[in-house]
């Protein structure tokens, strides 16, 4: 089957990203644009259009308007996803040789930025939910303990990165965390890729965006948590802790010099959809529909886990001794396609589309899976990762990644230094980064993880020769 043929199909329940649901909930103006003569929107940085780093033109005016409407100082549209803007942010925050404090459930793009930026990632452990195998949220006292341990490493820490909400939709109380970082006179970057729609502030019971709580830099993926096209993203900046010139210089280093006009238009339209009354009305309707769906499924004994994002459903497959990865395949066979299959769960992203016919179909498919599985396996807890409260790679990431290497089996790698980043994707959370030592506890844990992620974690690892 050719790629174009595959892309043309649309006969499934689309419970995966991008959040526009295969075009069903794209902003009205963007839909109109796409209905015009094909390719009419494929334009370069013409004088009237400009680009994210050009001071004049439609893009510059749009960015100024978006920043003003959201209530921040500056913003930059991105065409390389949240990845490109997270990496640009890190390079703007720290110089080569400095360190950045970040949680273990950081996205791999931030480790990559450390790798080519000559930065040291100081990684801190986070709470772990053993019943499902997920990293979880933490509070200010946890972060205070992290700072105490981080000082013992005697590194020049330039900034802190926080992740909120998580891929599965867990959200922390960000205000005290941001205040704690600022109490150490450090800027904070929040990877809010999965929380873009929180800027709408349409309901008091939803988590608040870090933008409203004083974060210095916040990155949103506009296709994960807003109705934007894939690769569209935005970086928001406020306050005086980060120099806008450094941000723009870093963006210029990492982003294409020929940004897609279509993606830039998608950035504008998806942000407006979150802050204008008509878009907010649609979003509120989708949230209410999602809550109704969740209540229906729970009332019919579908094991959903609680989170902070009503637009994400977490099916707790391991409660019945089932792998989310295997359950995902069975849902796909029934034309219900989820977003994130993990060993203990399967996460569905409802996005901004309506799914009114889903309730009974979901229950029927789940019951068919339970009946056909005949699983006699008892529920067991997932083993907590053997991470220290705070740690850093023994060798610099960049020099380790570029070193001569040899490939050895995981069981033979004890005491060796990795040149690899071991990272099941999605969700893109590194289990091992270049420069880290493979001690016995880590190796034993990785071997166990390989049993859960057989197609994502190799039995071999590349180490410095």
Secondary structure by P-SEA (a helix, b strand, c coil): ccaaaaaacccccccccccccccccccaaaaaaaaccccccccccccccccccccccaaaaaaaaaaaaacccbbbbbcccaaaaaaaaaaaaccccbbbbbcccccaaaaaaaacccccccccccccccccbbbbbbcaaaaaaaaaaaaaacccccbbbbbcccccccccccaaaaaaaaaacbbbbbccccccccccccccccccccccccccbbbbccccccccccccbbbbbbcccccaaaaaaaaaacccccccaaaaaaaaaaaaaaccaaaaaaaaaaaaaaaaaaaaaaaacccccccccccccccccccccccaaaaaaaaaaaccccccccccbbbbbbccccccccaaaaaaaaaaaaaaacccccccccccccccccccccccaaaaaacbbbbbcccccccccccccccccccccccccccccccaaaaaaaaaaaaaccccccccccccc
